[in-house]
C-alpha cells in the first residue's frame, strides 16, 4: 500500500499493510518548533535548516517533505491561509525562539517583550492595538489574553459572538483547493483538511485572538459559565454559526472533493483530567444537534471521515460522539480517568477510529527515559492497531521541550511496530 491507501484502509477499520502514522497533518497532531528542529537535525543532519512556525498560537513547527519521508509519515494537512492571530502564513522571516531555536515565522508575526521576559503578540500583527496573547518566559506557546468588554448580561446579543463566522470567499476556497490538489497529485499520502467555522464552543477560539476588538462573551471562565447560566444565548450563537459552517462544508466539498480523506470538524474539549466537562445530557442538548448537522452534511456530500478532538476523561460521551456522526476520535488521552486503552479498543474499536494515544505527552514523552518511551509506544501499538482503525500519533502535540532522545525512541518503537500492519 502507499500512504493514502494505508490511511483509507485504516479509516475503514481494515488492517493495513503496516501501521498508519501521522505527525503534523493537524494542529492537534503536531510538534513544537523546537522539537522539530532537534529531531530534524538528528535524523537528517541539516544544521542550517530553519523550521517554519506554521501555527504560531501553539508554536508548531512544519514537518517538511524531507522529514516526512525520513520518518515514513502517511498524512499531510490542508489548512486555511491565516493563522490564529489573523495574519497570513506567508512572507517567512528569520527569528530566534525563546529557547534559542532558529526558526522562520510569518511576516505578520510581530512580538514585543512582556514584563516577565516573555512575548506579547498582536492580532493581524498590528502592534498599535492591544496584544491578544502572551507567551510567558520559560513557556513554548501562547495563552490568549482576555479582552472581553463589559457585558450587560440582561441584554446579550448573539451576533457579537458571531462576528468571526461566515462562509469563506472565493479566494480562500481556491486556497484550499490548490493545496488539496498539490497534496493529492504530487504525493501519495493521505490528506487531512481543517474545516473553518465548524468547532462549536472551542475554548481556544472563544477569545478570538485574531480579532482587534472582539465583542460578546470572550473570557474563558465567562464562556464556560454561560453554557449553564445563559444556555439559550450559547445555543443562539451555535445556530448562527451552523449556517456558515454548512456553507463552508458545501463550498469545500465542491472545491476539494475526494482529494481529502479526513475532515477536522471539532476541537472542543469535553473532558478534564478526572471527569467530563459536561454531562451526557448537556452534550445531547447543547452540542450534539450541531455536530450531527455538520457531520450529516459532510457524509451526504463527500467520502470524508470526520475528525473530533477532545481531551480528557470522555468515556461516557464516546457513544454520543459516535451517534453524532464522528468517525475519528483524537487525542485518546489514556492518562485521564477511565480512558484505559484496552477498554477503549474493546468497546469502541469497531465503531470509531482512534487517532493518537500512542504515548503520554504529559509525563512519559517529556520526562520519561528513552526505554520508558519505547515500552509505552510498543504497548499502545499492540493494543490499538490490530484490526485497523488506528492512526499512530502522540496524545496531543509534542511540546518543544521533549528530549530528542525520547523522540528517537518513539520513532524506533513505531518502526519496530510497523511490521504488524497494526
BELBEL-V549614 format. One line per field, one symbol per residue. ss: DSSP state (2 for helix, 1 for strand, 0 for the rest). psi: psi as a letter, one per 40 degrees, with the letter a starting at -180 (. if undefined). burial: + if it has 24 or more other ideal C-beta (glycine too) atoms within 12 Angstrom, else -. A space follows every 10 residues. Layout:
ss: ???
psi: ???
burial: ???
This chain:
ss: 0022222222 2000000001 1000000000 1122222222 2222000000 1111100001 1000222222 2000111100 0100000100 0011110000 0111100000 1110000011 1122200000 1111100000 0011000000 0000000222 2200000002 2222222222 2222220001 1111000000 0022220000 0000000002 2222222220 2222222222 2222222222 2222222220 0111110000 1000010002 2222222222 2222222222 2000111110 0000222222 2220000111 0000000000 2222222200 0011100000 0002222002 2222222222 2222000001 1100000100 0002222222 2222222200 00
psi: iidddddddd defihidihh hhhedieefa iidddddddd dddeegeehh hhgegedefh ihgidddddd efieiiihii eiieeeiigi fhiiihidee hhihiidegh iiiideeaii iiheeheeii ieiihiheie iihihhfhii hgeefihddd eedeiihiid dddddddddd dddddeifii hhhhhheehh ehddddegee idghiaheid ddddddeddf dddddddddd dddddddddd ddddddbedi dhhhdhehhe iadeaidiid dddddddddd dddddddddd eieihhhhhh iagedeeddd dddeehdhhi eggeeihefh dddddddede dihhgaedih edddddeiid dddddddddd dddddheafh hhiigaihie ehiddddddd ddddddedee d.
burial: --++-+++++ +-+--+-+++ ++++++++++ ++++++++++ +++-----++ ++++++++++ ++++--++-- ++++++++++ +++++++++- ----+-+++- ++++++-+++ +------+++ +++++---+- +++++---++ ++++++++-- -----+-+-+ ++-++--+-- -++-+++-++ --++--+-++ ++++++++++ ++++++++++ ++-+++++++ -+++-++--+ --++++++++ ++++++++++ +++-++--++ ++++++++++ +----+++-+ --+--+++-+ ++++++++-- ++-+++++++ ++++++++-+ ++-+++++++ ++++++-++- +--++--++- -+++++++++ ++-+++-+-+ -+++-+++++ +-++++-+++ ++++++++++ ++++-+++++ +-+++-++-+ -+
